[in-house]
């Protein structure tokens, strides 16, 4: 008998995301799952649970609901203060996002508010966001800094992320995004030098990934290459904000440096997409930001042709996507971009996990994986995006524990 | 002293929706409100509450959150069984909505599933939907039948609505929509005769409004005129599904018969819009359906010029808008159509209430109005649509009682 301290039973459909004959979602009907110390120890049909598992702990009867792996959000900016609601309204009235970037507004405005906020305030804000991620079925997030933009303030944000991870069952994968935009009031060459010589070495213990935005409002190709090359030599995994607003070299740099992810990619070329696929990079698509900035459809068809894995992310941030809901991002990707429900389901689980080097442990359910699940009031996993803008998550399990809002 | 059995205090901003000097939302900063027997008896600044009101009942401290009138959803189809998730996915892949309407699919498919479902099943489904409306800040819905489409089954749906109203604090305004589409398997002239001669007279005690869909997949202008003229003579208020998929006479009929609402209106002409404004009709816009069917932008600018009141509705239905969230519909209207936050706030409160003949009692907060409120974790009421696809409602008050999920 297998010993377990948590079990879940009577999942009408349990999507393992481990492809099985004819089913890319590897679903088990009337499924069950058992876990010990946060990891799955058994998974199968409910009628076999009792004969194979000895349970000493909580039993969750999902009463026919759908169970999927806890969602994995591969692109979020969860540590910030201040509001940019007026900029959202302005964009609705036709002002382009790029025009909103100045030393007073746009990202710079969030940087100012975030610098002014003390650590307890930022931690409380981030924790409220963690609760909303969990409430919407997400159990793992990639979490970027990038609103500090100097040594002390970026350190403060990394500290908030470290403390957040200790206070929430949400898994928090920290990414250093000092190269978000050049901060106001400092020579950009000086800032790039500080990134390369001071921040990157100092922050290596606190961040798994380094990210940079390679685009006109942010960093040049040359700067991006210098920053990410240094990050790579220090052992960071790499991510790149690339080709969101215009064509550019971001995707080439991501491919050349074998970045784990290239994000946004609205303006990536077919050749760049092929290069990303060859490099083992994951395309992290951000439908929420695309939606509120009226961006063009990313080259989904070229990505399909190149078999470039497409992750779907919330891109939670105060400028372009103020939402912790991956199911909503999935709906947007289906409606706006014509992605299929299966594509967006894989995008918010396995492909997202791959971009975070969590292949096989997050975004799927199998023996040895995290016991992270979202339990949803939906008829099939494919129906998740059909419920648009309304939360159908009944419960979230993280590490074999049913989450309750803190 | 004013006696009250409920009070709410410390609303950071309390939007009354009663226009005040320079503020269309009539907001009170650090506001408070007191109610007795479900109606507002006092509203003002928090610092005046204690000196003016004697409270014998619940006190809700909103701790600086925003308080707005409970949202009013002027167009919903909440009584149905079955799923059309596959049709949602199909549309994402490019199949037009109109092509999906047949005797086997589209609305006809929901009619079949709804006829097959017994009343307790339909009531349980509707009650789950009522809970989701309330969870997302809505306290009043217009609720259509229209998936029965014969005497017995439409009676069953009206009965479900009547029972639902007794089991939820959500206010349910029933609309008879026998003229949704001509049902399969019966001669359409016979069906129209049955509507006019049997159903309309029989159902008058159970429905406040009568609605008809005047459009190619549904009823002709002549049929619509006959049905609604009869309904009017019986004392129903009128609503019309009009010009959603193509230009047509629907808006003209709505104006000529002084309908309370003309709904969808993507293809209404400027002349029709002026006629609707003159007739005192409210335009009930449905951004959720527009979104998933890839409809064109409704003629918002012409509506503004004509000062035609624009309500925003969820259009909850299993085909085109599977969502009980008005905040989400408001986000869509801002992002997709360029409506302003103030326009969508008024659209989901005062204008929606006007279309339901609830002017002054629902969708606003003043002495004598329903004590229905949504309490939101947002910085200002205008920020509500800025949070896209994620529920920021902290609590919902209906009739002076804080709602708890049933």
Interface residues (C-beta under 8 A of the other chain):
Chain A: X83 X84 X85 X86 X88 X89 X91 X92 X93 X94 X128 X132 X136 X288 X291 X292 X294 X321 X322 X323 X324 X325 X328 X329 X331 X332 X334 X335 X338 X339 X340 X341 X377 X378 X379 X380 X382 X383 X385 X386 X387 X388 X389 X390 X391
Chain B: X83 X84 X85 X86 X88 X89 X91 X92 X93 X94 X128 X132 X136 X288 X291 X292 X294 X321 X322 X323 X324 X325 X327 X328 X329 X331 X332 X334 X335 X338 X339 X340 X341 X377 X378 X379 X380 X382 X383 X385 X386 X387 X388 X389 X390 X391
